[in-house]
Amino acid sequence: MIHGLIVGGDGQRRAATLLTRALTVIHGLIVGGDSRDWRDRPSSVRPARNGAGPPRLPRPRTGDNASAMSSSAAPSAARLRRSLLFVPGDDTRKLAKATGAGADALILDLEDAVVPAHKTGARDTVRAALADLDYGGAERLVRVNPLETGLTLEDLDVTMAGRPDGYVLPKVRCAEDVLTADRELARLEAREGRAPGSVRLILLATETPEAVLDLREIARATPRTTALMWASEDLSAAIGARRSRRPDGSLPDVFAFARSACLLAATACRLEPLDMPFLDFRDDAGLDREAREAADLGFTGKAAIHPNQVAILNRVFVPDADEVLAAQELLDAAREAFARGQAAFVHRGAMVDAPHINRARTIVERAEAARGQGRPRS
């Protein structure tokens, strides 16, 4: 089929090129390359693998008199990003109100939420909000304008004085876009007396066709990147799609591919995969359903566009009490099995081995991280 496209006309050759690039992306995500540069990331910025490989051995619970079992990874002390609330950067009332929403992260938005005439003034508003408001432990992020607008570097320059925790970079096209932001942040960190690499980046990684076909290189561009977020609306406009959802709310194939590619690229590079906002903020049932599907797939959090969405996301993206109890029981059983020299064993009538143990460990650690972060689960 590809040969037939290649020998055809210009349109067919272009289609063949895009198809080949897409296949290359899939191959790269599956087989990967030398990822040693990512293996030294602290556990706080990389999700645990749930697949094959040596299990992350279970830790005894506090006070357990059984012999402690070593672990290949320290307990995660991750900052949870279950909910990331977008807030218009030019609206002081909404900025102040958002600090009480209970979101794990607030994204002070200089891009889509601000009309062109307010862009310059919004920078000063965001800088003041970063410096003056009490965020109660929430992560403070700023979404800048895309590099193609020519506004990004000034966005960074002005708002960096407010000492944000990180930035959200939209409409990424290639790894060089990320490196451009990285170089500017390095300069500004030096100016503000901040530790090199301490200002984090979250990339909106599927808003351009170019990015979708180059996700792994984008994800690997700089160690300051901690998460990839997928989104469909800008991508739909870029490819000329008439809609980004089917009438039943499901994703057409091209957007399902972009979402899956984001999830795979993020986890391959040990970054957090984040789901896009649910746009109907009045539909709590729809939000709960979509968030649960995202959590089941492996996304660790989801963006929000309204404070009322936050509580649902905080609840969904942390295991409930029954899940935690079942996971802890499996880890206890694994500890006993390992002491007998068994790497695979029967638990509750089913065979259990490394992937199940790793998944149970992740459930327990995520619940512990939610308690340690001190922000409500529901």
N, C-alpha and C positions, 0 to 999 in steps of 0.2 A: 504493500500500500504506500509506504513512504517513497519507494522508488517511482511509483506512478506519479506521486505529487511532484517529485524533483524534476522529472522530465517534462512536466506540464508547463503552464504559463507562469507569469510572475506571481499571480495570486496564489497558485498552487505551491510554488516554491516557498512563498512566505509562510503559508500554512504548514508546510513540511518543517521549516525552520523552527516555528513555534512548538510543533509537536515534538521535535527532537529535543528541544530545550526542556520541555516539560518532562519527557522521559528521563533526561539527564538529572533533573531535580529529584525525581522520585528515586532514581538509582543512588544518587548521592546521599539522600536522607536515610536510605536503607543500609547501604554498605559503609558509608562514612569514609573518613580519612584519618589522618593522624590527629587525634584530638587531645594529645598530651597537654597542650597549653590550657585546656579547660579543666583538667583533672585536679588542679590545685585550687580551684574555686572553693571558698568556704561553704560549708553546708547550708548557710543561711541564704545562699542565692542559687542553689541547685536542687531540684526535686530529686527524690530517691528514685532509682530505677526499680520497676516492678517486674521486670522480665527475668530471663534466665541469668545464670551466673551464680557465683557464691552468695549464699544468703547473708544478709546483715544480721548477725547473730543477736538474739534477744537479750536485753539487759534484765537483770533481776529487778523486781520492784523494791522500793525503799524498805529496808528492814528484812528483806528476804535472806534467810540464813543459808540458802543453797549457794554453792560456789559460783562466783561471778564469772560470766562468760565474756570474753573479749569481743569487741565489735570492730568491724572494718571501717566504721564511720562513727564519728562522735554524734551524740544526740543533736537533732536539729534545733538551733536557736533562731529559727527563721522569723523574720518580720512577716506576718501574714498580710497578704493582699487579697482578702476575700471580696472586699468591696472597694471600688475606686470611684469616687463621686466627682463628676465634672461640675465645675462652678464657673459662671461667666466672670471673666477677670475684670470687667469694668463695672460690676454691680456690687457696691460696698454692702448693701443690705443682705444680698444673697451670700456673699463671702462670709459675713459674720454669722449668719444663720447656719451655714453649712458646718461650722466647727462643732455644732452640737448634734450632728446627724448620726454620730457613731460609726462613721466609715473608717476603715483601716487606712485609707489614703484619700486625700483631697487633691484634685487636679485643677489648679487655677488656670483657666483656659484663655489664652490669647488668640486662638485661631478661630474656629467656627462660631463660637459664642459671641464674638466681638465684631461689630460692623467696621468696615474699612476706616470710616471717619474717626473711630474711637481707638484705633490700634495704639497710637502713640501714648495717649493718656492712660490706657489700660496698663501699660508697663509700670507706670508710677503707682497706680492703684494696687497692682499685684505686689510690687516691692514693699509698699507700706503694709499691706495685709500680711505678708510673710513675717514682717518684723514686729507687728503690733498685736496680732490676734493670738489667743491661746488655743492651740489645736488639740490639747488634751492627749498628746502622744501619737496622734495620727501623722502619717507620713505626708510631707508637704511637697507636692510636685507642681511643675508649671508646664503646660503644653504651649510650646512656642509655635510660631508660624513656619510653614514649610520653607526649606532652603530656596526653592525656586521663586519664592516671592521677594527675596532680597531683604526680608525683615528679621530673619532668624538671629543673626549675630548681634543686632541691637537689642532684640528681646533678651538674649542671654546676658549681655553687658549690663543692662539696667536692672534686671531682676536678681542677678547674682548677689547684689548688695543686700538683698533680703535673706540670704543664706538658706535657700531651699534645700531639701534633701535630694532632689533630683529633677530631671526634665523628661517630658514625653515628646519625642520627635516624630512628627506626622509625615505622611506621604514620602517615606523613605523610598529611594529608587535603586540605590546600590550601596555597596560597602563604603565607597568614597564619601557619600553623604554622612554616614555615621562617623567616619574619621574626621571630616570637617568639623562636626560638632565636638568630637573628642578633643581635637587640638585647641579649639576655642575655650572649652571648659578647662583644659589644663592651664591655659594662660590666665583665666579668671580665678582659678583656685590659687595660683601663686599671688595674684593681686590681692585677694581677700584673706590670705594667710590660712588657707584650708589645705588639708592633707592631699597630696596628689592622688587622683582617682577616687576621691571620697564622694563626689557628686555623681549620682547614679543616672543611668539612661534607661528608659522604657521606650521601645520602638513600636510604633504603629506600622506593622511590617507587611501588611497585605493591601495597602491602599492604592498601589500602582501595579500594573502587570509586570513591569521589570522586576519589582521586588519579589513578587510571588515566585518568579523563575530563578531567583538568586538568594533565596532565604537563608541558606546555610552560611554563605559567605558574609551576608549581612549580620547574622547572629554572632559570628566569630570575629567581627571587625575590631572590637575593643573589649577588654575585660570590665569596663565600667558598665556595660549593658547587663541588666539583671533580669529583664523580662521582655517577651514579645507579646503584643496584643494584636489580635486579628480584628478586621472590620470590613464590612462589605459595601457600604454606601458609596464611598469614593471610588472603590474598584468598579462598581457597577457603572458609574458615570464614565470612568476611563475607558471601559471596553464597549460602551454603548448599549449596555443591557437595559431593557425596558423596565425590569423590576429585579429586585434582589431576593425576593421571597415568592414562593408559590402561594396560591390562594389559601392553602391549608397551613401556611406559616413555615413550611419546610424550605430548605435551601436548594436551589437548582445546583446541578452538578459542579459548575465552575466555582461557585462560592463554597460548596462543601469541600472541594479540593483545596481551596485557599485556606479554609479553616483547619483542615487536617494537616496541610503542609506546615502551617504555623505551629501547631501542636508538636509535630514531629521534629521540626527544626529547633524549637525551644528545648525540648527534652534531650535531643541529641547533643546540644551544647550546654546542657545543665542550667538552663534558664527557666524562669517561670512562664508558663503559657497562660495568657489571660484572654477571656472571652469578651466579645463586644457588648455594648449595652443592649438591653431590651427596650425598644423605643416606645412601646405603649405603656406609659408609667401608671395608667389606671387599671391595667390588667394584672393583678397580683397572681392569679392562677397561672397565667401564661408565663410570667416571669419565673415563678417557682418551677414550672415544668422545664423551661429552657435552661435554667440554672442547674437543675438536677442532672439533666442530660450532659451539660458541660462538665460538671463535677465527676460524673460517671466515666466520661471519656479521659479525664486526666487534667483538665484545666483547673488551676488552683484559685481562680477568682474571676470576677466579672465587673466590668465598668457599669456605672449607674448614671442616669441623667436626672434623677429626682431623689430628694432625701427619703421619700417613702419607700424606695426600693432597697435601702441599705439593710434594714433588719432581715429581710428575706435572704439576701445574699450572705450576710454574716451567719445565718443559721444553716443554709444549704452547704456552704463550702467548709464546714467543720463536721466531722463525723458525730452522729448522735450517740447518746449514752449506750444504747444497745450495741452499736457497731464497735465502740471502744471496748466494751466488756467482752464481746466475742473475740476481738483481736487480741486482747490481753490473755484470754484463756488459751488461744492458739499459741501465743509466745511462751506461756508457761509450759504447755505440752511440748513445744519444741525444745525447751531447755532440758526437760526430762529425757526426751528422745535423743538429743545430742549427747547427754551424759551416758546413754547406753550405746553410743556409737552409731545411731541411726540418723541419716540425713533425710530420709523420707519415712513417713510414718502415717498411720491412720488416725484421723481426728474427726470425731462426730460422723463416722461412717464413710469418710472420703479420704483418699490419699492426699497427703500434704507434702510439699517440698519447698525448694528455695523461693520460687515466685510468690507462693502464698505467705511465707514467713516475711518476706520483704514488704508485701502489701500490708500485712498486719502491723509491722513495725512502723510503717509510714502513717497508718491510721492513729496509732497511739501517740506518735511524736507530734502529729498535727493537732490533736486534741490538747496535748501539753503546751504547745506553742500558743494556742488560743487562750489558755488559762494564764500563761505567763505574760502575754501581751496586755492583759487587763482590759480588753475591750469586749463588750457583751457578745455572747453567741446568739442571742435572740432578743 
